[in-house]
């Protein structure tokens, strides 16, 4: 009997093993408890007021006082600085382990939790491991919008050479501001400014009637039988904004069909960027995108005319419409079409509006941009070739002079912002070009800075677009010459052209808002954030931002040794010293600035490729850390005087040595790719958190 039982048990064990092998379900380690969600970082307080009050502006010719009472004046006017970024080496582990990018080498490899198979992984898929347990590693994927975390046997994976995971926000330590920190600061302000303006135009401010009031009124004033598709579009837009005015039966189906078609088109209707901060902003996004819908004028002439007549008859609605059009073309860029301006002009003149045969008209046309104009000029009527990269095409044309971002008379704020970036890829044309000698890798850093910042700027407008170390002296009786070490010690990444132009863009935005709303009303507006409005009004903040970038410009100029433009033409109108001190005080309090903490990872659509049926998007994947070495290609001129102010001979004064310095950089991780699904900020950031490294993030996009 015992022999029979043993045989039965033996057979059961064999069968179980066979079944387990057939099912390819090897027990994985037990699930680990979920880590607690990241709590928001508590920012340290800024330095005490008395510390900030002691900050002095950088001197154009700084003076070093030595221990032997010599004075060394450093004249930077003839210095030239070499800026070098070291080569980055990618390391690949000889074996699969935790915290590593890997590739699946077995088709259908199971992702498991104990014996439960969560998913089958496709061969060639790039993923990131987050833990290991003997022969297993843990990783996670996104399937149908859900994050699945499980274990895979190491034998089913191989290591891939890749950088470490990207940073979602910037390191705020140190007393040096890389350009990326100013980019991040500007991005948070720009989004908040635009959100505040959107809410003001929607709800009304001062004498400006809000779109939520005049749009339903306009729709109701047009006879349904004369309104047609253009009127149905206005009713659909008002419904999307949260209003529900009665829809005349004559256009009910047109409205319903337009709404259904619009909502089914994700690239038109899905709120992205800061528009996901609140329901009202989401509603504004959908409303205005709906109002960008165009119709062929010759087939809708009577309807367009009827709407134009109703708009002309409503003084406050027309005034607000004109302000909206003006705001859109000045705060973003010139419009793709005239909207109803020509219609209104004809009605004012007592004429019947006339239309070109192929003219497309929308109530609120979108704005033009360099990138979208370029793609349409190149491939507006033919297939886009494989491997085409719009960002690289833009950079190529900027470098060879076929394209310029320099603002024109009809340029909006978007063009003024982009103008601040052009010097990053046309460094030879920058103010600082004669004073800095970057190596090829620093040029690559500047190009990446250009790409990432460009993408961030586009996302803001997405709805409407388109130090010395003297050695101590030896003891008497023999006096050794004092050694003084002079090194470049900048407070900011030395890109003054970029900062000067960015400061000018804020002065431009200030003038636009005052033109549309009036200075008194702009002083009543407050920048929005995901958590609500800030305490400082928009007028003051615009001056602060212009002064911040103006101060960065003044500081960079003095530390390079080049003259700065007249202070009255820079920043917020304060003196050069005042703006520089303002920047240095911001730098001293860097760790307490809430605008440097937020996550800026995002996806910004650029165009839709009809041949491939996919959207080309620009991605900001996070920040990469790097360092640069700054040394003297040509040393500054030094003048040495003794305690009485008399010149000292070179061989009797202090022994001067020129050295180099290291500065931390942050570079945006940018990519341009095709996707079938547009992700808003929350969705894209979850995707990045799941896959972590650039290779894995890009490989797993739909």
LUMVEX-310285 format. One line per 4 residues: their letters; for each residue x, y, z of C-alpha. Coordinates in steps of 0.02 Angstrom, whole numbers. Layout:
A = X/Y/Z ~ ... .
//
This chain:
XXXX = 0/0/0 ~ 141/121/46 ~ 224/84/-122 ~ 60/123/-212 .
XXXX = 40/289/-119 ~ 219/339/-159 ~ 191/298/-343 ~ 31/401/-347 .
XXXX = 115/549/-264 ~ 263/535/-384 ~ 146/535/-535 ~ 53/685/-467 .
XXXX = 213/782/-447 ~ 269/738/-624 ~ 101/786/-698 ~ 100/949/-603 .
XXXX = 271/992/-669 ~ 219/950/-846 ~ 63/1056/-834 ~ 163/1199/-760 .
XXXX = 288/1186/-902 ~ 153/1178/-1034 ~ 68/1332/-966 ~ 235/1422/-944 .
XXXX = 175/1479/-774 ~ 324/1472/-657 ~ 279/1542/-485 ~ 346/1718/-474 .
XXXX = 391/1804/-311 ~ 243/1860/-207 ~ 177/2035/-238 ~ 264/2172/-143 .
XXXX = 164/2305/-53 ~ 136/2464/-151 ~ 251/2606/-95 ~ 160/2754/-20 .
XXXX = 123/2892/-146 ~ 251/3029/-155 ~ 205/3169/-39 ~ 230/3343/-110 .
XXXX = 403/3405/-66 ~ 399/3536/70 ~ 503/3680/8 ~ 627/3761/128 .
XXXX = 600/3944/173 ~ 699/4075/77 ~ 854/4151/158 ~ 821/4286/289 .
XXXX = 785/4460/223 ~ 947/4528/296 ~ 1046/4398/195 ~ 958/4444/34 .
XXXX = 983/4630/70 ~ 1173/4605/72 ~ 1177/4538/-106 ~ 1271/4652/-225 .
XXXX = 1264/4657/-415 ~ 1408/4575/-508 ~ 1545/4698/-554 ~ 1601/4718/-734 .
XXXX = 1780/4729/-666 ~ 1783/4634/-501 ~ 1921/4669/-376 ~ 2003/4531/-273 .
XXXX = 2078/4580/-105 ~ 2220/4465/-53 ~ 2284/4422/119 ~ 2444/4520/87 .
XXXX = 2336/4673/51 ~ 2357/4674/-137 ~ 2210/4724/-246 ~ 2186/4630/-410 .
XXXX = 2065/4706/-535 ~ 2003/4579/-662 ~ 1954/4658/-828 ~ 1847/4532/-923 .
XXXX = 1823/4639/-1078 ~ 1952/4540/-1179 ~ 1929/4368/-1103 ~ 1861/4222/-1203 .
XXXX = 1786/4073/-1112 ~ 1792/3893/-1170 ~ 1634/3795/-1126 ~ 1651/3606/-1136 .
XXXX = 1531/3465/-1097 ~ 1616/3297/-1069 ~ 1569/3148/-1176 ~ 1435/3040/-1099 .
XXXX = 1474/2855/-1097 ~ 1333/2729/-1094 ~ 1366/2577/-986 ~ 1286/2408/-1009 .
XXXX = 1277/2277/-873 ~ 1338/2102/-919 ~ 1181/2028/-841 ~ 1001/2072/-807 .
XXXX = 975/2158/-640 ~ 867/2289/-556 ~ 859/2471/-612 ~ 905/2434/-791 .
XXXX = 834/2447/-965 ~ 803/2276/-1041 ~ 736/2199/-1201 ~ 618/2050/-1206 .
XXXX = 702/1907/-1302 ~ 566/1773/-1284 ~ 402/1793/-1378 ~ 256/1785/-1257 .
XXXX = 363/1792/-1100 ~ 241/1797/-953 ~ 228/1946/-836 ~ 172/1863/-674 .
XXXX = 114/1888/-496 ~ 151/1719/-414 ~ 63/1597/-534 ~ -54/1726/-611 .
XXXX = -5/1784/-784 ~ -43/1969/-800 ~ 13/1987/-982 ~ 116/1907/-1119 .
XXXX = 261/2015/-1176 ~ 305/2037/-1358 ~ 482/1997/-1412 ~ 585/2154/-1436 .
XXXX = 486/2258/-1310 ~ 595/2381/-1212 ~ 558/2393/-1025 ~ 637/2449/-861 .
XXXX = 667/2337/-710 ~ 630/2402/-535 ~ 678/2255/-420 ~ 754/2082/-425 .
XXXX = 730/1919/-331 ~ 849/1779/-377 ~ 807/1730/-557 ~ 667/1858/-572 .
XXXX = 656/2045/-602 ~ 508/2158/-574 ~ 445/2277/-706 ~ 286/2366/-754 .
XXXX = 186/2402/-910 ~ 31/2500/-957 ~ -109/2396/-1033 ~ -276/2475/-1079 .
XXXX = -240/2625/-969 ~ -196/2517/-817 ~ -23/2497/-741 ~ 22/2313/-720 .
XXXX = 169/2272/-607 ~ 238/2095/-606 ~ 389/1982/-621 ~ 481/1909/-771 .
XXXX = 616/1776/-772 ~ 787/1847/-814 ~ 814/1718/-950 ~ 678/1804/-1052 .
XXXX = 769/1971/-1052 ~ 935/2048/-1104 ~ 1017/2211/-1047 ~ 1011/2365/-1157 .
XXXX = 1135/2508/-1149 ~ 1037/2658/-1087 ~ 1049/2808/-974 ~ 976/2809/-801 .
XXXX = 794/2861/-779 ~ 753/3040/-820 ~ 711/3169/-688 ~ 533/3233/-685 .
XXXX = 583/3398/-604 ~ 739/3502/-582 ~ 871/3493/-447 ~ 856/3658/-357 .
XXXX = 1019/3653/-260 ~ 1173/3761/-279 ~ 1203/3943/-318 ~ 1210/3927/-507 .
XXXX = 1062/3937/-623 ~ 1069/3833/-780 ~ 962/3899/-923 ~ 843/3754/-891 .
XXXX = 794/3829/-723 ~ 744/3991/-807 ~ 652/3890/-940 ~ 556/3798/-804 .
XXXX = 517/3960/-713 ~ 455/4039/-873 ~ 350/3888/-920 ~ 253/3890/-756 .
XXXX = 221/4076/-774 ~ 172/4065/-957 ~ 44/3927/-925 ~ -29/4022/-778 .
XXXX = -39/4185/-875 ~ -126/4103/-1021 ~ -248/4014/-905 ~ -291/4178/-819 .
XXXX = -322/4261/-987 ~ -431/4118/-1046 ~ -541/4132/-891 ~ -552/4320/-909 .
XXXX = -608/4311/-1090 ~ -733/4173/-1049 ~ -810/4251/-894 ~ -786/4435/-937 .
XXXX = -677/4566/-855 ~ -713/4751/-838 ~ -792/4815/-999 ~ -755/4652/-1091 .
XXXX = -907/4539/-1106 ~ -867/4355/-1079 ~ -887/4225/-1216 ~ -1004/4128/-1101 .
XXXX = -1126/4276/-1115 ~ -1112/4335/-1294 ~ -1096/4168/-1383 ~ -1268/4102/-1327 .
XXXX = -1342/4273/-1360 ~ -1270/4274/-1535 ~ -1336/4100/-1571 ~ -1511/4146/-1513 .
XXXX = -1514/4303/-1622 ~ -1493/4206/-1786 ~ -1643/4129/-1870 ~ -1622/3941/-1869 .
XXXX = -1674/3917/-2050 ~ -1538/4039/-2103 ~ -1401/3983/-1985 ~ -1357/3811/-2055 .
XXXX = -1194/3725/-2008 ~ -1105/3883/-1945 ~ -1247/3916/-1822 ~ -1251/3732/-1770 .
XXXX = -1065/3747/-1732 ~ -1097/3895/-1615 ~ -1234/3799/-1524 ~ -1119/3648/-1508 .
XXXX = -981/3760/-1438 ~ -1097/3837/-1309 ~ -1150/3663/-1255 ~ -968/3611/-1237 .
XXXX = -937/3764/-1128 ~ -1071/3708/-1005 ~ -1213/3816/-1069 ~ -1367/3729/-1135 .
XXXX = -1473/3854/-1232 ~ -1624/3782/-1323 ~ -1574/3720/-1496 ~ -1698/3759/-1635 .
XXXX = -1767/3599/-1715 ~ -1709/3657/-1886 ~ -1526/3637/-1839 ~ -1538/3508/-1698 .
XXXX = -1472/3366/-1805 ~ -1334/3474/-1880 ~ -1281/3522/-1704 ~ -1287/3342/-1643 .
XXXX = -1188/3277/-1792 ~ -1057/3415/-1774 ~ -1039/3379/-1590 ~ -1024/3192/-1615 .
XXXX = -893/3212/-1752 ~ -794/3338/-1648 ~ -791/3232/-1490 ~ -740/3078/-1589 .
XXXX = -589/3172/-1657 ~ -466/3164/-1511 ~ -337/3276/-1591 ~ -464/3418/-1596 .
XXXX = -566/3389/-1439 ~ -452/3317/-1305 ~ -394/3452/-1181 ~ -207/3446/-1151 .
XXXX = -78/3556/-1065 ~ -138/3672/-927 ~ -316/3654/-992 ~ -327/3494/-886 .
XXXX = -307/3596/-725 ~ -494/3624/-703 ~ -663/3588/-779 ~ -688/3770/-833 .
XXXX = -522/3767/-929 ~ -567/3601/-1009 ~ -733/3675/-1063 ~ -647/3829/-1138 .
XXXX = -528/3716/-1235 ~ -670/3616/-1314 ~ -779/3769/-1344 ~ -643/3866/-1436 .
XXXX = -580/3716/-1532 ~ -759/3690/-1591 ~ -768/3872/-1646 ~ -610/3843/-1750 .
XXXX = -714/3725/-1859 ~ -716/3795/-2036 ~ -842/3784/-2177 ~ -826/3817/-2363 .
XXXX = -887/3996/-2379 ~ -971/3981/-2549 ~ -1086/3842/-2486 ~ -1128/3934/-2325 .
XXXX = -1131/4115/-2381 ~ -1308/4151/-2321 ~ -1277/4071/-2151 ~ -1114/4164/-2125 .
XXXX = -1196/4327/-2175 ~ -1341/4298/-2055 ~ -1222/4267/-1911 ~ -1119/4419/-1961 .
XXXX = -1275/4529/-1962 ~ -1324/4468/-1788 ~ -1148/4500/-1725 ~ -1144/4674/-1802 .
XXXX = -1310/4715/-1717 ~ -1247/4668/-1542 ~ -1121/4803/-1493 ~ -1051/4719/-1338 .
XXXX = -1041/4548/-1423 ~ -952/4622/-1572 ~ -830/4718/-1462 ~ -789/4560/-1365 .
XXXX = -771/4460/-1527 ~ -650/4589/-1596 ~ -551/4585/-1433 ~ -546/4394/-1438 .
XXXX = -479/4395/-1615 ~ -352/4529/-1572 ~ -298/4437/-1415 ~ -277/4272/-1507 .
XXXX = -166/4348/-1641 ~ -62/4448/-1518 ~ -48/4325/-1373 ~ -12/4178/-1488 .
XXXX = 16/4223/-1671 ~ -65/4291/-1828 ~ -223/4201/-1877 ~ -243/4079/-2021 .
XXXX = -395/4173/-2084 ~ -496/4331/-2058 ~ -636/4248/-1962 ~ -789/4359/-1979 .
XXXX = -690/4521/-1993 ~ -717/4540/-2181 ~ -901/4495/-2161 ~ -924/4630/-2029 .
XXXX = -830/4758/-2134 ~ -945/4725/-2283 ~ -1101/4740/-2174 ~ -1036/4903/-2101 .
XXXX = -1015/4969/-2278 ~ -1193/4917/-2323 ~ -1131/4783/-2443 ~ -1166/4598/-2461 .
XXXX = -1015/4498/-2405 ~ -919/4414/-2546 ~ -813/4258/-2530 ~ -674/4178/-2630 .
XXXX = -728/4011/-2708 ~ -612/3905/-2599 ~ -615/4014/-2443 ~ -634/3921/-2279 .
XXXX = -709/4022/-2136 ~ -718/3991/-1949 ~ -783/4105/-1813 ~ -620/4097/-1714 .
XXXX = -480/4040/-1830 ~ -323/3958/-1759 ~ -153/4043/-1762 ~ -9/4009/-1880 .
XXXX = 163/3951/-1824 ~ 332/3923/-1905 ~ 325/3736/-1877 ~ 151/3708/-1949 .
XXXX = 181/3827/-2095 ~ 339/3729/-2136 ~ 258/3557/-2133 ~ 118/3618/-2246 .
XXXX = 239/3701/-2365 ~ 343/3544/-2380 ~ 211/3410/-2375 ~ 42/3494/-2387 .
XXXX = -6/3394/-2540 ~ 110/3243/-2541 ~ 158/3099/-2426 ~ 278/3133/-2284 .
XXXX = 434/3025/-2309 ~ 489/2898/-2180 ~ 611/2969/-2055 ~ 558/3150/-2078 .
XXXX = 591/3249/-1919 ~ 506/3419/-1913 ~ 611/3485/-1768 ~ 774/3442/-1855 .
XXXX = 707/3522/-2015 ~ 669/3682/-1920 ~ 845/3682/-1845 ~ 926/3651/-2014 .
XXXX = 832/3796/-2092 ~ 873/3911/-1947 ~ 1058/3869/-1965 ~ 1064/3896/-2154 .
XXXX = 962/4056/-2148 ~ 807/3989/-2238 ~ 705/4019/-2080 ~ 710/4152/-1945 .
XXXX = 611/4173/-1786 ~ 641/4360/-1780 ~ 472/4440/-1741 ~ 385/4538/-1878 .
XXXX = 256/4677/-1862 ~ 113/4550/-1858 ~ 199/4424/-1743 ~ 120/4371/-1580 .
XXXX = 193/4323/-1413 ~ 233/4147/-1475 ~ 352/4217/-1607 ~ 431/4332/-1477 .
XXXX = 459/4182/-1363 ~ 535/4077/-1503 ~ 652/4221/-1548 ~ 734/4196/-1378 .
XXXX = 779/4018/-1431 ~ 855/4049/-1603 ~ 1026/4094/-1532 ~ 1039/3919/-1457 .
XXXX = 1055/3842/-1631 ~ 1127/3998/-1715 ~ 1260/4026/-1582 ~ 1372/4110/-1709 .
XXXX = 1245/4251/-1720 ~ 1223/4273/-1531 ~ 1289/4421/-1431 ~ 1403/4306/-1334 .
XXXX = 1480/4214/-1483 ~ 1642/4315/-1481 ~ 1665/4281/-1295 ~ 1628/4095/-1282 .
XXXX = 1702/3945/-1370 ~ 1587/3796/-1343 ~ 1640/3620/-1389 ~ 1531/3509/-1497 .
XXXX = 1447/3427/-1348 ~ 1398/3595/-1275 ~ 1324/3641/-1443 ~ 1226/3479/-1432 .
XXXX = 1166/3529/-1258 ~ 1107/3696/-1328 ~ 1016/3606/-1468 ~ 927/3494/-1344 .
XXXX = 885/3647/-1240 ~ 811/3725/-1396 ~ 706/3571/-1435 ~ 636/3545/-1261 .
XXXX = 598/3729/-1232 ~ 517/3745/-1403 ~ 402/3598/-1364 ~ 356/3672/-1194 .
XXXX = 316/3839/-1275 ~ 207/3755/-1404 ~ 110/3664/-1269 ~ 69/3828/-1182 .
XXXX = -11/3893/-1342 ~ -77/3723/-1395 ~ -261/3768/-1398 ~ -236/3921/-1507 .
XXXX = -98/3846/-1615 ~ -28/3814/-1716 ~ 1773/4071/-357 ~ 1983/4133/-291 .
XXXX = 2077/4024/-167 ~ 2228/4121/-105 ~ 2360/4015/-20 ~ 2426/4069/148 .
XXXX = 2598/4148/152 ~ 2747/4052/219 ~ 2812/4104/390 ~ 2950/4234/404 .
XXXX = 3089/4268/379 ~ 3063/4213/198 ~ 2907/4282/114 ~ 2839/4175/-25 .
XXXX = 2740/4256/-165 ~ 2556/4242/-129 ~ 2463/4128/-248 ~ 2297/4189/-315 .
XXXX = 2184/4075/-418 ~ 2062/4158/-537 ~ 1929/4049/-615 ~ 1768/4085/-709 .
XXXX = 1630/4080/-579 ~ 1466/4119/-665 ~ 1299/4129/-574 ~ 1200/4083/-730 .
XXXX = 1225/3984/-889 ~ 1306/4109/-1006 ~ 1168/4133/-1135 ~ 1129/4319/-1124 .
XXXX = 1047/4329/-1297 ~ 915/4205/-1245 ~ 879/4297/-1083 ~ 871/4468/-1166 .
XXXX = 745/4410/-1294 ~ 641/4316/-1166 ~ 632/4474/-1059 ~ 572/4568/-1212 .
XXXX = 437/4437/-1242 ~ 363/4473/-1070 ~ 363/4660/-1105 ~ 270/4620/-1266 .
XXXX = 142/4509/-1176 ~ 116/4648/-1048 ~ 76/4774/-1185 ~ -46/4652/-1267 .
XXXX = -144/4623/-1107 ~ -152/4809/-1069 ~ -213/4841/-1247 ~ -353/4712/-1230 .
XXXX = -406/4731/-1049 ~ -335/4897/-988 ~ -198/4915/-857 ~ -322/4929/-713 .
XXXX = -403/4763/-760 ~ -239/4670/-790 ~ -194/4720/-611 ~ -351/4625/-558 .
XXXX = -299/4465/-647 ~ -199/4327/-563 ~ -93/4190/-639 ~ -174/4019/-624 .
XXXX = -92/3858/-563 ~ -157/3681/-546 ~ -198/3726/-365 ~ -281/3893/-398 .
XXXX = -225/4073/-423 ~ -64/4146/-352 ~ -67/4297/-235 ~ 27/4421/-345 .
XXXX = -71/4504/-483 ~ -26/4475/-665 ~ 40/4650/-697 ~ 165/4636/-554 .
XXXX = 215/4460/-604 ~ 245/4511/-785 ~ 363/4647/-720 ~ 447/4519/-606 .
XXXX = 475/4395/-747 ~ 540/4528/-865 ~ 656/4587/-726 ~ 712/4409/-686 .
XXXX = 765/4374/-865 ~ 834/4551/-881 ~ 937/4520/-724 ~ 999/4354/-794 .
XXXX = 1052/4447/-952 ~ 1145/4583/-854 ~ 1230/4453/-744 ~ 1283/4345/-891 .
XXXX = 1350/4496/-987 ~ 1457/4554/-841 ~ 1523/4379/-807 ~ 1568/4355/-990 .
XXXX = 1645/4529/-999 ~ 1535/4602/-1135 ~ 1437/4765/-1128 ~ 1250/4757/-1096 .
XXXX = 1116/4857/-1181 ~ 1046/5011/-1094 ~ 950/4959/-939 ~ 795/5056/-992 .
XXXX = 775/4937/-1139 ~ 787/4780/-1033 ~ 670/4689/-917 ~ 557/4791/-805 .
XXXX = 633/4965/-828 ~ 738/4962/-670 ~ 924/4998/-673 ~ 1047/4863/-727 .
XXXX = 1109/4842/-548 ~ 932/4827/-480 ~ 886/4694/-607 ~ 1047/4597/-576 .
XXXX = 1019/4603/-388 ~ 840/4544/-413 ~ 903/4395/-512 ~ 1037/4353/-383 .
XXXX = 910/4362/-242 ~ 799/4241/-338 ~ 951/4129/-360 ~ 991/4135/-173 .
XXXX = 811/4081/-137 ~ 806/3953/-278 ~ 763/3804/-168 ~ 606/3890/-106 .
XXXX = 536/3935/-278 ~ 379/3830/-307 ~ 388/3856/-495 ~ 545/3748/-507 .
XXXX = 467/3595/-424 ~ 327/3549/-546 ~ 334/3408/-670 ~ 344/3474/-848 .
XXXX = 336/3311/-946 ~ 208/3324/-1084 ~ 154/3281/-1261 ~ 117/3421/-1385 .
XXXX = 37/3375/-1552 ~ 114/3459/-1705 ~ 23/3389/-1856 ~ -82/3242/-1914 .
XXXX = -9/3131/-2050 ~ -156/3076/-2157 ~ -54/2945/-2250 ~ -3/2855/-2091 .
XXXX = -160/2897/-1993 ~ -51/2954/-1847 ~ -11/3114/-1752 ~ 167/3182/-1753 .
XXXX = 201/3246/-1576 ~ 339/3332/-1481 ~ 381/3253/-1314 ~ 463/3325/-1159 .
XXXX = 519/3166/-1070 ~ 604/3246/-921 ~ 774/3318/-878 ~ 948/3244/-898 .
XXXX = 1091/3296/-786 ~ 1259/3347/-857 ~ 1406/3458/-813 ~ 1509/3583/-909 .
XXXX = 1687/3643/-887 ~ 1718/3828/-908 ~ 1897/3883/-933 ~ 1993/4026/-1013 .
XXXX = 2030/4015/-1198 ~ 2096/4193/-1176 ~ 2127/4255/-999 ~ 2060/4419/-931 .
XXXX = 2176/4566/-904 ~ 2230/4592/-723 ~ 2297/4748/-639 ~ 2383/4728/-469 .
XXXX = 2404/4870/-344 ~ 2472/4873/-167 ~ 2388/4938/-10 ~ 2426/5117/-63 .
XXXX = 2350/5094/-234 ~ 2518/5093/-325 ~ 2546/4973/-470 ~ 2646/4816/-431 .
XXXX = 2769/4736/-551 ~ 2716/4566/-616 ~ 2865/4477/-538 ~ 2847/4554/-365 .
XXXX = 2661/4545/-336 ~ 2553/4392/-307 ~ 2576/4240/-417 ~ 2417/4228/-520 .
XXXX = 2351/4063/-588 ~ 2202/4046/-703 ~ 2095/3891/-680 ~ 1931/3813/-734 .
XXXX = 1765/3782/-651 ~ 1624/3656/-660 ~ 1441/3701/-680 ~ 1290/3587/-674 .
XXXX = 1175/3583/-823 ~ 1002/3514/-850 ~ 954/3465/-1026 ~ 778/3429/-1085 .
XXXX = 752/3252/-1150 ~ 655/3286/-1311 ~ 584/3171/-1442 ~ 480/3189/-1600 .
XXXX = 378/3033/-1639 ~ 218/2970/-1718 ~ 78/2911/-1602 ~ -98/2848/-1628 .
XXXX = -159/2906/-1459 ~ -135/3082/-1390 ~ -98/3082/-1204 ~ -135/3227/-1087 .
XXXX = -12/3272/-950 ~ -77/3147/-821 ~ -81/3004/-946 ~ 90/3041/-1019 .
XXXX = 171/3061/-848 ~ 99/2894/-791 ~ 173/2817/-948 ~ 344/2895/-911 .
XXXX = 337/2839/-729 ~ 300/2662/-787 ~ 441/2646/-914 ~ 565/2773/-841 .
XXXX = 707/2777/-969 ~ 698/2865/-1137 ~ 716/2705/-1238 ~ 578/2615/-1142 .
XXXX = 463/2766/-1140 ~ 472/2788/-1329 ~ 465/2602/-1369 ~ 300/2581/-1278 .
XX = 204/2729/-1349 ~ 53/2684/-1455 .
//
